[in-house]
Amino acid sequence: MPDAAPTRYRLAPSVAARFVGLALVLLAVLVLVGTALVSFAGLPGDAVVVLAAAGLLGVLALAWWLRAGLAVVRFDDAGYRVRMVRGAGTKQAAWTQVQEVSTASPRGIRCVVLRLVDGSATTIPVDVLAADGDALVRELQVRLRHGEGLRPF
């Protein structure tokens, strides 16, 4: 796998839908507050329509970014990077820094844990990714072997 293209893993659709749902609830609260301000201040009602339209465009942009633009986990020849995962630990490292790979299920969430030589660790929750967990582990194994300079027989 010399000079393989970087692999990006995106958010699972169910996780992205949760973020979009939260954004819609926040937009509804914002429109409610805006409506109250417009009615008390005597401003034109079109201000609420503009606020709602701008907010809806923002929610649509967020949905697109979460589904197509955001790479949560990225593997390349040099190492890995994890973004937008609270509690992931070390967010990026080179493959040569990885000492051990294991799986865990804290609170029932399937995770891959990369333990580094400095004692820190990276926890990647598999269920939040739009990927097959087994395929992710297989690619991780290949990347690790290649990163350490090991070749299959």
Chimera marker file (.cmm) of the C-alpha trace (Angstrom):
<marker_set name="trace">
<marker id="1" x="0.000" y="0.000" z="0.000" r="1" g="1" b="0" radius="0.5"/>
<marker id="2" x="2.760" y="2.479" z="-0.822" r="1" g="1" b="0" radius="0.5"/>
<marker id="3" x="1.634" y="6.072" z="-1.176" r="1" g="1" b="0" radius="0.5"/>
<marker id="4" x="-2.018" y="5.192" z="-0.702" r="1" g="1" b="0" radius="0.5"/>
<marker id="5" x="-4.527" y="7.999" z="-0.939" r="1" g="1" b="0" radius="0.5"/>
<marker id="6" x="-5.753" y="9.351" z="2.383" r="1" g="1" b="0" radius="0.5"/>
<marker id="7" x="-8.950" y="7.802" z="3.664" r="1" g="1" b="0" radius="0.5"/>
<marker id="8" x="-11.576" y="9.972" z="5.270" r="1" g="1" b="0" radius="0.5"/>
<marker id="9" x="-14.374" y="8.681" z="7.458" r="1" g="1" b="0" radius="0.5"/>
<marker id="10" x="-17.423" y="10.901" z="7.826" r="1" g="1" b="0" radius="0.5"/>
<marker id="11" x="-20.175" y="11.102" z="10.434" r="1" g="1" b="0" radius="0.5"/>
<marker id="12" x="-22.866" y="8.448" z="10.410" r="1" g="1" b="0" radius="0.5"/>
<marker id="13" x="-26.149" y="9.808" z="9.021" r="1" g="1" b="0" radius="0.5"/>
<marker id="14" x="-27.922" y="9.257" z="12.347" r="1" g="1" b="0" radius="0.5"/>
<marker id="15" x="-25.338" y="11.352" z="14.201" r="1" g="1" b="0" radius="0.5"/>
<marker id="16" x="-25.477" y="14.112" z="11.584" r="1" g="1" b="0" radius="0.5"/>
<marker id="17" x="-29.281" y="14.104" z="11.871" r="1" g="1" b="0" radius="0.5"/>
<marker id="18" x="-28.994" y="14.700" z="15.623" r="1" g="1" b="0" radius="0.5"/>
<marker id="19" x="-26.848" y="17.783" z="15.061" r="1" g="1" b="0" radius="0.5"/>
<marker id="20" x="-29.236" y="19.104" z="12.396" r="1" g="1" b="0" radius="0.5"/>
<marker id="21" x="-32.209" y="18.456" z="14.687" r="1" g="1" b="0" radius="0.5"/>
<marker id="22" x="-30.531" y="20.396" z="17.479" r="1" g="1" b="0" radius="0.5"/>
<marker id="23" x="-29.827" y="23.249" z="15.056" r="1" g="1" b="0" radius="0.5"/>
<marker id="24" x="-33.499" y="23.298" z="14.015" r="1" g="1" b="0" radius="0.5"/>
<marker id="25" x="-34.615" y="23.496" z="17.649" r="1" g="1" b="0" radius="0.5"/>
<marker id="26" x="-32.194" y="26.369" z="18.260" r="1" g="1" b="0" radius="0.5"/>
<marker id="27" x="-33.503" y="28.103" z="15.134" r="1" g="1" b="0" radius="0.5"/>
<marker id="28" x="-37.083" y="27.731" z="16.380" r="1" g="1" b="0" radius="0.5"/>
<marker id="29" x="-36.147" y="29.328" z="19.713" r="1" g="1" b="0" radius="0.5"/>
<marker id="30" x="-34.327" y="32.122" z="17.870" r="1" g="1" b="0" radius="0.5"/>
<marker id="31" x="-37.368" y="32.793" z="15.666" r="1" g="1" b="0" radius="0.5"/>
<marker id="32" x="-39.620" y="32.808" z="18.744" r="1" g="1" b="0" radius="0.5"/>
<marker id="33" x="-37.397" y="35.352" z="20.489" r="1" g="1" b="0" radius="0.5"/>
<marker id="34" x="-37.147" y="37.372" z="17.270" r="1" g="1" b="0" radius="0.5"/>
<marker id="35" x="-40.924" y="37.387" z="16.915" r="1" g="1" b="0" radius="0.5"/>
<marker id="36" x="-41.333" y="38.640" z="20.474" r="1" g="1" b="0" radius="0.5"/>
<marker id="37" x="-38.749" y="41.388" z="19.900" r="1" g="1" b="0" radius="0.5"/>
<marker id="38" x="-40.390" y="42.467" z="16.639" r="1" g="1" b="0" radius="0.5"/>
<marker id="39" x="-43.835" y="42.643" z="18.228" r="1" g="1" b="0" radius="0.5"/>
<marker id="40" x="-42.648" y="44.590" z="21.301" r="1" g="1" b="0" radius="0.5"/>
<marker id="41" x="-40.378" y="46.953" z="19.355" r="1" g="1" b="0" radius="0.5"/>
<marker id="42" x="-42.931" y="47.626" z="16.639" r="1" g="1" b="0" radius="0.5"/>
<marker id="43" x="-40.569" y="46.545" z="13.853" r="1" g="1" b="0" radius="0.5"/>
<marker id="44" x="-41.879" y="45.269" z="10.518" r="1" g="1" b="0" radius="0.5"/>
<marker id="45" x="-42.871" y="41.584" z="10.467" r="1" g="1" b="0" radius="0.5"/>
<marker id="46" x="-40.569" y="40.967" z="7.504" r="1" g="1" b="0" radius="0.5"/>
<marker id="47" x="-37.643" y="40.948" z="9.935" r="1" g="1" b="0" radius="0.5"/>
<marker id="48" x="-38.882" y="37.631" z="11.357" r="1" g="1" b="0" radius="0.5"/>
<marker id="49" x="-39.187" y="36.160" z="7.851" r="1" g="1" b="0" radius="0.5"/>
<marker id="50" x="-35.633" y="37.253" z="7.022" r="1" g="1" b="0" radius="0.5"/>
<marker id="51" x="-34.368" y="35.814" z="10.306" r="1" g="1" b="0" radius="0.5"/>
<marker id="52" x="-36.115" y="32.492" z="9.685" r="1" g="1" b="0" radius="0.5"/>
<marker id="53" x="-34.902" y="32.277" z="6.071" r="1" g="1" b="0" radius="0.5"/>
<marker id="54" x="-31.304" y="33.071" z="7.031" r="1" g="1" b="0" radius="0.5"/>
<marker id="55" x="-31.453" y="30.543" z="9.855" r="1" g="1" b="0" radius="0.5"/>
<marker id="56" x="-32.867" y="27.868" z="7.564" r="1" g="1" b="0" radius="0.5"/>
<marker id="57" x="-30.073" y="28.484" z="5.064" r="1" g="1" b="0" radius="0.5"/>
<marker id="58" x="-27.595" y="28.135" z="7.908" r="1" g="1" b="0" radius="0.5"/>
<marker id="59" x="-29.128" y="24.815" z="8.989" r="1" g="1" b="0" radius="0.5"/>
<marker id="60" x="-28.995" y="23.544" z="5.392" r="1" g="1" b="0" radius="0.5"/>
<marker id="61" x="-25.346" y="24.568" z="5.141" r="1" g="1" b="0" radius="0.5"/>
<marker id="62" x="-24.637" y="22.760" z="8.423" r="1" g="1" b="0" radius="0.5"/>
<marker id="63" x="-26.373" y="19.618" z="7.145" r="1" g="1" b="0" radius="0.5"/>
<marker id="64" x="-24.324" y="19.651" z="3.949" r="1" g="1" b="0" radius="0.5"/>
<marker id="65" x="-21.066" y="20.207" z="5.842" r="1" g="1" b="0" radius="0.5"/>
<marker id="66" x="-21.788" y="17.382" z="8.289" r="1" g="1" b="0" radius="0.5"/>
<marker id="67" x="-22.686" y="14.924" z="5.516" r="1" g="1" b="0" radius="0.5"/>
<marker id="68" x="-20.153" y="15.830" z="2.815" r="1" g="1" b="0" radius="0.5"/>
<marker id="69" x="-17.505" y="18.179" z="4.110" r="1" g="1" b="0" radius="0.5"/>
<marker id="70" x="-16.504" y="17.024" z="7.573" r="1" g="1" b="0" radius="0.5"/>
<marker id="71" x="-13.981" y="14.207" z="7.841" r="1" g="1" b="0" radius="0.5"/>
<marker id="72" x="-14.085" y="12.942" z="11.423" r="1" g="1" b="0" radius="0.5"/>
<marker id="73" x="-11.229" y="10.439" z="11.046" r="1" g="1" b="0" radius="0.5"/>
<marker id="74" x="-8.469" y="10.703" z="8.456" r="1" g="1" b="0" radius="0.5"/>
<marker id="75" x="-5.828" y="8.060" z="7.738" r="1" g="1" b="0" radius="0.5"/>
<marker id="76" x="-2.857" y="8.773" z="5.483" r="1" g="1" b="0" radius="0.5"/>
<marker id="77" x="0.633" y="7.376" z="4.991" r="1" g="1" b="0" radius="0.5"/>
<marker id="78" x="2.103" y="9.470" z="7.810" r="1" g="1" b="0" radius="0.5"/>
<marker id="79" x="-0.511" y="8.939" z="10.507" r="1" g="1" b="0" radius="0.5"/>
<marker id="80" x="-4.042" y="9.691" z="11.589" r="1" g="1" b="0" radius="0.5"/>
<marker id="81" x="-6.163" y="12.633" z="12.714" r="1" g="1" b="0" radius="0.5"/>
<marker id="82" x="-9.438" y="12.623" z="14.666" r="1" g="1" b="0" radius="0.5"/>
<marker id="83" x="-11.735" y="15.658" z="14.760" r="1" g="1" b="0" radius="0.5"/>
<marker id="84" x="-15.052" y="16.504" z="16.395" r="1" g="1" b="0" radius="0.5"/>
<marker id="85" x="-14.901" y="13.594" z="18.865" r="1" g="1" b="0" radius="0.5"/>
<marker id="86" x="-15.116" y="14.710" z="22.453" r="1" g="1" b="0" radius="0.5"/>
<marker id="87" x="-12.981" y="12.535" z="24.691" r="1" g="1" b="0" radius="0.5"/>
<marker id="88" x="-10.908" y="11.091" z="21.852" r="1" g="1" b="0" radius="0.5"/>
<marker id="89" x="-7.688" y="11.815" z="23.710" r="1" g="1" b="0" radius="0.5"/>
<marker id="90" x="-4.701" y="12.469" z="21.453" r="1" g="1" b="0" radius="0.5"/>
<marker id="91" x="-6.226" y="13.858" z="18.264" r="1" g="1" b="0" radius="0.5"/>
<marker id="92" x="-3.401" y="13.010" z="15.876" r="1" g="1" b="0" radius="0.5"/>
<marker id="93" x="-0.191" y="11.006" z="15.742" r="1" g="1" b="0" radius="0.5"/>
<marker id="94" x="2.180" y="9.302" z="13.362" r="1" g="1" b="0" radius="0.5"/>
<marker id="95" x="1.874" y="5.560" z="12.801" r="1" g="1" b="0" radius="0.5"/>
<marker id="96" x="5.319" y="5.094" z="14.310" r="1" g="1" b="0" radius="0.5"/>
<marker id="97" x="3.989" y="6.464" z="17.628" r="1" g="1" b="0" radius="0.5"/>
<marker id="98" x="1.297" y="3.771" z="17.902" r="1" g="1" b="0" radius="0.5"/>
<marker id="99" x="2.337" y="1.049" z="20.313" r="1" g="1" b="0" radius="0.5"/>
<marker id="100" x="-0.847" y="-1.018" z="20.563" r="1" g="1" b="0" radius="0.5"/>
<marker id="101" x="-4.323" y="-1.193" z="19.040" r="1" g="1" b="0" radius="0.5"/>
<marker id="102" x="-7.269" y="-2.674" z="20.874" r="1" g="1" b="0" radius="0.5"/>
<marker id="103" x="-11.047" y="-2.538" z="20.931" r="1" g="1" b="0" radius="0.5"/>
<marker id="104" x="-13.233" y="-1.439" z="23.804" r="1" g="1" b="0" radius="0.5"/>
<marker id="105" x="-16.915" y="-0.831" z="24.516" r="1" g="1" b="0" radius="0.5"/>
<marker id="106" x="-17.230" y="1.898" z="27.146" r="1" g="1" b="0" radius="0.5"/>
<marker id="107" x="-20.941" y="2.419" z="27.967" r="1" g="1" b="0" radius="0.5"/>
<marker id="108" x="-21.820" y="0.059" z="25.096" r="1" g="1" b="0" radius="0.5"/>
<marker id="109" x="-20.149" y="2.177" z="22.395" r="1" g="1" b="0" radius="0.5"/>
<marker id="110" x="-17.818" y="0.190" z="20.133" r="1" g="1" b="0" radius="0.5"/>
<marker id="111" x="-14.416" y="1.891" z="19.992" r="1" g="1" b="0" radius="0.5"/>
<marker id="112" x="-10.949" y="1.351" z="18.585" r="1" g="1" b="0" radius="0.5"/>
<marker id="113" x="-8.246" y="2.451" z="21.031" r="1" g="1" b="0" radius="0.5"/>
<marker id="114" x="-4.770" y="3.397" z="19.778" r="1" g="1" b="0" radius="0.5"/>
<marker id="115" x="-2.242" y="3.422" z="22.623" r="1" g="1" b="0" radius="0.5"/>
<marker id="116" x="0.813" y="5.550" z="21.930" r="1" g="1" b="0" radius="0.5"/>
<marker id="117" x="4.407" y="5.096" z="23.069" r="1" g="1" b="0" radius="0.5"/>
<marker id="118" x="4.208" y="8.196" z="25.301" r="1" g="1" b="0" radius="0.5"/>
<marker id="119" x="1.407" y="6.605" z="27.357" r="1" g="1" b="0" radius="0.5"/>
<marker id="120" x="-1.454" y="8.596" z="25.851" r="1" g="1" b="0" radius="0.5"/>
<marker id="121" x="-4.247" y="7.091" z="23.788" r="1" g="1" b="0" radius="0.5"/>
<marker id="122" x="-6.718" y="7.879" z="21.034" r="1" g="1" b="0" radius="0.5"/>
<marker id="123" x="-10.238" y="6.499" z="21.236" r="1" g="1" b="0" radius="0.5"/>
<marker id="124" x="-12.206" y="6.318" z="17.982" r="1" g="1" b="0" radius="0.5"/>
<marker id="125" x="-15.915" y="5.505" z="18.423" r="1" g="1" b="0" radius="0.5"/>
<marker id="126" x="-16.778" y="3.296" z="15.464" r="1" g="1" b="0" radius="0.5"/>
<marker id="127" x="-20.548" y="3.779" z="15.688" r="1" g="1" b="0" radius="0.5"/>
<marker id="128" x="-20.393" y="7.519" z="14.985" r="1" g="1" b="0" radius="0.5"/>
<marker id="129" x="-18.663" y="6.915" z="11.652" r="1" g="1" b="0" radius="0.5"/>
<marker id="130" x="-20.334" y="6.227" z="8.322" r="1" g="1" b="0" radius="0.5"/>
<marker id="131" x="-18.192" y="3.124" z="7.875" r="1" g="1" b="0" radius="0.5"/>
<marker id="132" x="-18.153" y="-0.574" z="8.511" r="1" g="1" b="0" radius="0.5"/>
<marker id="133" x="-16.253" y="-1.147" z="11.753" r="1" g="1" b="0" radius="0.5"/>
<marker id="134" x="-14.498" y="-4.246" z="10.415" r="1" g="1" b="0" radius="0.5"/>
<marker id="135" x="-13.320" y="-2.410" z="7.288" r="1" g="1" b="0" radius="0.5"/>
<marker id="136" x="-11.990" y="0.435" z="9.448" r="1" g="1" b="0" radius="0.5"/>
<marker id="137" x="-9.999" y="-2.020" z="11.598" r="1" g="1" b="0" radius="0.5"/>
<marker id="138" x="-8.617" y="-3.815" z="8.516" r="1" g="1" b="0" radius="0.5"/>
<marker id="139" x="-7.468" y="-0.526" z="7.003" r="1" g="1" b="0" radius="0.5"/>
<marker id="140" x="-5.983" y="0.507" z="10.321" r="1" g="1" b="0" radius="0.5"/>
<marker id="141" x="-3.967" y="-2.723" z="10.432" r="1" g="1" b="0" radius="0.5"/>
<marker id="142" x="-2.658" y="-2.195" z="6.892" r="1" g="1" b="0" radius="0.5"/>
<marker id="143" x="-1.769" y="1.440" z="7.603" r="1" g="1" b="0" radius="0.5"/>
<marker id="144" x="0.043" y="0.457" z="10.791" r="1" g="1" b="0" radius="0.5"/>
<marker id="145" x="2.087" y="-2.252" z="9.048" r="1" g="1" b="0" radius="0.5"/>
<marker id="146" x="2.986" y="0.145" z="6.249" r="1" g="1" b="0" radius="0.5"/>
<marker id="147" x="3.766" y="2.976" z="8.685" r="1" g="1" b="0" radius="0.5"/>
<marker id="148" x="6.138" y="0.758" z="10.611" r="1" g="1" b="0" radius="0.5"/>
<marker id="149" x="7.850" y="-0.373" z="7.425" r="1" g="1" b="0" radius="0.5"/>
<marker id="150" x="6.533" y="-3.931" z="7.658" r="1" g="1" b="0" radius="0.5"/>
<marker id="151" x="5.526" y="-5.730" z="4.452" r="1" g="1" b="0" radius="0.5"/>
<marker id="152" x="3.398" y="-8.862" z="4.099" r="1" g="1" b="0" radius="0.5"/>
<marker id="153" x="5.175" y="-12.037" z="2.973" r="1" g="1" b="0" radius="0.5"/>
<link id1="1" id2="2" r="1" g="1" b="0" radius="0.2"/>
<link id1="2" id2="3" r="1" g="1" b="0" radius="0.2"/>
<link id1="3" id2="4" r="1" g="1" b="0" radius="0.2"/>
<link id1="4" id2="5" r="1" g="1" b="0" radius="0.2"/>
<link id1="5" id2="6" r="1" g="1" b="0" radius="0.2"/>
<link id1="6" id2="7" r="1" g="1" b="0" radius="0.2"/>
<link id1="7" id2="8" r="1" g="1" b="0" radius="0.2"/>
<link id1="8" id2="9" r="1" g="1" b="0" radius="0.2"/>
<link id1="9" id2="10" r="1" g="1" b="0" radius="0.2"/>
<link id1="10" id2="11" r="1" g="1" b="0" radius="0.2"/>
<link id1="11" id2="12" r="1" g="1" b="0" radius="0.2"/>
<link id1="12" id2="13" r="1" g="1" b="0" radius="0.2"/>
<link id1="13" id2="14" r="1" g="1" b="0" radius="0.2"/>
<link id1="14" id2="15" r="1" g="1" b="0" radius="0.2"/>
<link id1="15" id2="16" r="1" g="1" b="0" radius="0.2"/>
<link id1="16" id2="17" r="1" g="1" b="0" radius="0.2"/>
<link id1="17" id2="18" r="1" g="1" b="0" radius="0.2"/>
<link id1="18" id2="19" r="1" g="1" b="0" radius="0.2"/>
<link id1="19" id2="20" r="1" g="1" b="0" radius="0.2"/>
<link id1="20" id2="21" r="1" g="1" b="0" radius="0.2"/>
<link id1="21" id2="22" r="1" g="1" b="0" radius="0.2"/>
<link id1="22" id2="23" r="1" g="1" b="0" radius="0.2"/>
<link id1="23" id2="24" r="1" g="1" b="0" radius="0.2"/>
<link id1="24" id2="25" r="1" g="1" b="0" radius="0.2"/>
<link id1="25" id2="26" r="1" g="1" b="0" radius="0.2"/>
<link id1="26" id2="27" r="1" g="1" b="0" radius="0.2"/>
<link id1="27" id2="28" r="1" g="1" b="0" radius="0.2"/>
<link id1="28" id2="29" r="1" g="1" b="0" radius="0.2"/>
<link id1="29" id2="30" r="1" g="1" b="0" radius="0.2"/>
<link id1="30" id2="31" r="1" g="1" b="0" radius="0.2"/>
<link id1="31" id2="32" r="1" g="1" b="0" radius="0.2"/>
<link id1="32" id2="33" r="1" g="1" b="0" radius="0.2"/>
<link id1="33" id2="34" r="1" g="1" b="0" radius="0.2"/>
<link id1="34" id2="35" r="1" g="1" b="0" radius="0.2"/>
<link id1="35" id2="36" r="1" g="1" b="0" radius="0.2"/>
<link id1="36" id2="37" r="1" g="1" b="0" radius="0.2"/>
<link id1="37" id2="38" r="1" g="1" b="0" radius="0.2"/>
<link id1="38" id2="39" r="1" g="1" b="0" radius="0.2"/>
<link id1="39" id2="40" r="1" g="1" b="0" radius="0.2"/>
<link id1="40" id2="41" r="1" g="1" b="0" radius="0.2"/>
<link id1="41" id2="42" r="1" g="1" b="0" radius="0.2"/>
<link id1="42" id2="43" r="1" g="1" b="0" radius="0.2"/>
<link id1="43" id2="44" r="1" g="1" b="0" radius="0.2"/>
<link id1="44" id2="45" r="1" g="1" b="0" radius="0.2"/>
<link id1="45" id2="46" r="1" g="1" b="0" radius="0.2"/>
<link id1="46" id2="47" r="1" g="1" b="0" radius="0.2"/>
<link id1="47" id2="48" r="1" g="1" b="0" radius="0.2"/>
<link id1="48" id2="49" r="1" g="1" b="0" radius="0.2"/>
<link id1="49" id2="50" r="1" g="1" b="0" radius="0.2"/>
<link id1="50" id2="51" r="1" g="1" b="0" radius="0.2"/>
<link id1="51" id2="52" r="1" g="1" b="0" radius="0.2"/>
<link id1="52" id2="53" r="1" g="1" b="0" radius="0.2"/>
<link id1="53" id2="54" r="1" g="1" b="0" radius="0.2"/>
<link id1="54" id2="55" r="1" g="1" b="0" radius="0.2"/>
<link id1="55" id2="56" r="1" g="1" b="0" radius="0.2"/>
<link id1="56" id2="57" r="1" g="1" b="0" radius="0.2"/>
<link id1="57" id2="58" r="1" g="1" b="0" radius="0.2"/>
<link id1="58" id2="59" r="1" g="1" b="0" radius="0.2"/>
<link id1="59" id2="60" r="1" g="1" b="0" radius="0.2"/>
<link id1="60" id2="61" r="1" g="1" b="0" radius="0.2"/>
<link id1="61" id2="62" r="1" g="1" b="0" radius="0.2"/>
<link id1="62" id2="63" r="1" g="1" b="0" radius="0.2"/>
<link id1="63" id2="64" r="1" g="1" b="0" radius="0.2"/>
<link id1="64" id2="65" r="1" g="1" b="0" radius="0.2"/>
<link id1="65" id2="66" r="1" g="1" b="0" radius="0.2"/>
<link id1="66" id2="67" r="1" g="1" b="0" radius="0.2"/>
<link id1="67" id2="68" r="1" g="1" b="0" radius="0.2"/>
<link id1="68" id2="69" r="1" g="1" b="0" radius="0.2"/>
<link id1="69" id2="70" r="1" g="1" b="0" radius="0.2"/>
<link id1="70" id2="71" r="1" g="1" b="0" radius="0.2"/>
<link id1="71" id2="72" r="1" g="1" b="0" radius="0.2"/>
<link id1="72" id2="73" r="1" g="1" b="0" radius="0.2"/>
<link id1="73" id2="74" r="1" g="1" b="0" radius="0.2"/>
<link id1="74" id2="75" r="1" g="1" b="0" radius="0.2"/>
<link id1="75" id2="76" r="1" g="1" b="0" radius="0.2"/>
<link id1="76" id2="77" r="1" g="1" b="0" radius="0.2"/>
<link id1="77" id2="78" r="1" g="1" b="0" radius="0.2"/>
<link id1="78" id2="79" r="1" g="1" b="0" radius="0.2"/>
<link id1="79" id2="80" r="1" g="1" b="0" radius="0.2"/>
<link id1="80" id2="81" r="1" g="1" b="0" radius="0.2"/>
<link id1="81" id2="82" r="1" g="1" b="0" radius="0.2"/>
<link id1="82" id2="83" r="1" g="1" b="0" radius="0.2"/>
<link id1="83" id2="84" r="1" g="1" b="0" radius="0.2"/>
<link id1="84" id2="85" r="1" g="1" b="0" radius="0.2"/>
<link id1="85" id2="86" r="1" g="1" b="0" radius="0.2"/>
<link id1="86" id2="87" r="1" g="1" b="0" radius="0.2"/>
<link id1="87" id2="88" r="1" g="1" b="0" radius="0.2"/>
<link id1="88" id2="89" r="1" g="1" b="0" radius="0.2"/>
<link id1="89" id2="90" r="1" g="1" b="0" radius="0.2"/>
<link id1="90" id2="91" r="1" g="1" b="0" radius="0.2"/>
<link id1="91" id2="92" r="1" g="1" b="0" radius="0.2"/>
<link id1="92" id2="93" r="1" g="1" b="0" radius="0.2"/>
<link id1="93" id2="94" r="1" g="1" b="0" radius="0.2"/>
<link id1="94" id2="95" r="1" g="1" b="0" radius="0.2"/>
<link id1="95" id2="96" r="1" g="1" b="0" radius="0.2"/>
<link id1="96" id2="97" r="1" g="1" b="0" radius="0.2"/>
<link id1="97" id2="98" r="1" g="1" b="0" radius="0.2"/>
<link id1="98" id2="99" r="1" g="1" b="0" radius="0.2"/>
<link id1="99" id2="100" r="1" g="1" b="0" radius="0.2"/>
<link id1="100" id2="101" r="1" g="1" b="0" radius="0.2"/>
<link id1="101" id2="102" r="1" g="1" b="0" radius="0.2"/>
<link id1="102" id2="103" r="1" g="1" b="0" radius="0.2"/>
<link id1="103" id2="104" r="1" g="1" b="0" radius="0.2"/>
<link id1="104" id2="105" r="1" g="1" b="0" radius="0.2"/>
<link id1="105" id2="106" r="1" g="1" b="0" radius="0.2"/>
<link id1="106" id2="107" r="1" g="1" b="0" radius="0.2"/>
<link id1="107" id2="108" r="1" g="1" b="0" radius="0.2"/>
<link id1="108" id2="109" r="1" g="1" b="0" radius="0.2"/>
<link id1="109" id2="110" r="1" g="1" b="0" radius="0.2"/>
<link id1="110" id2="111" r="1" g="1" b="0" radius="0.2"/>
<link id1="111" id2="112" r="1" g="1" b="0" radius="0.2"/>
<link id1="112" id2="113" r="1" g="1" b="0" radius="0.2"/>
<link id1="113" id2="114" r="1" g="1" b="0" radius="0.2"/>
<link id1="114" id2="115" r="1" g="1" b="0" radius="0.2"/>
<link id1="115" id2="116" r="1" g="1" b="0" radius="0.2"/>
<link id1="116" id2="117" r="1" g="1" b="0" radius="0.2"/>
<link id1="117" id2="118" r="1" g="1" b="0" radius="0.2"/>
<link id1="118" id2="119" r="1" g="1" b="0" radius="0.2"/>
<link id1="119" id2="120" r="1" g="1" b="0" radius="0.2"/>
<link id1="120" id2="121" r="1" g="1" b="0" radius="0.2"/>
<link id1="121" id2="122" r="1" g="1" b="0" radius="0.2"/>
<link id1="122" id2="123" r="1" g="1" b="0" radius="0.2"/>
<link id1="123" id2="124" r="1" g="1" b="0" radius="0.2"/>
<link id1="124" id2="125" r="1" g="1" b="0" radius="0.2"/>
<link id1="125" id2="126" r="1" g="1" b="0" radius="0.2"/>
<link id1="126" id2="127" r="1" g="1" b="0" radius="0.2"/>
<link id1="127" id2="128" r="1" g="1" b="0" radius="0.2"/>
<link id1="128" id2="129" r="1" g="1" b="0" radius="0.2"/>
<link id1="129" id2="130" r="1" g="1" b="0" radius="0.2"/>
<link id1="130" id2="131" r="1" g="1" b="0" radius="0.2"/>
<link id1="131" id2="132" r="1" g="1" b="0" radius="0.2"/>
<link id1="132" id2="133" r="1" g="1" b="0" radius="0.2"/>
<link id1="133" id2="134" r="1" g="1" b="0" radius="0.2"/>
<link id1="134" id2="135" r="1" g="1" b="0" radius="0.2"/>
<link id1="135" id2="136" r="1" g="1" b="0" radius="0.2"/>
<link id1="136" id2="137" r="1" g="1" b="0" radius="0.2"/>
<link id1="137" id2="138" r="1" g="1" b="0" radius="0.2"/>
<link id1="138" id2="139" r="1" g="1" b="0" radius="0.2"/>
<link id1="139" id2="140" r="1" g="1" b="0" radius="0.2"/>
<link id1="140" id2="141" r="1" g="1" b="0" radius="0.2"/>
<link id1="141" id2="142" r="1" g="1" b="0" radius="0.2"/>
<link id1="142" id2="143" r="1" g="1" b="0" radius="0.2"/>
<link id1="143" id2="144" r="1" g="1" b="0" radius="0.2"/>
<link id1="144" id2="145" r="1" g="1" b="0" radius="0.2"/>
<link id1="145" id2="146" r="1" g="1" b="0" radius="0.2"/>
<link id1="146" id2="147" r="1" g="1" b="0" radius="0.2"/>
<link id1="147" id2="148" r="1" g="1" b="0" radius="0.2"/>
<link id1="148" id2="149" r="1" g="1" b="0" radius="0.2"/>
<link id1="149" id2="150" r="1" g="1" b="0" radius="0.2"/>
<link id1="150" id2="151" r="1" g="1" b="0" radius="0.2"/>
<link id1="151" id2="152" r="1" g="1" b="0" radius="0.2"/>
<link id1="152" id2="153" r="1" g="1" b="0" radius="0.2"/>
</marker_set>
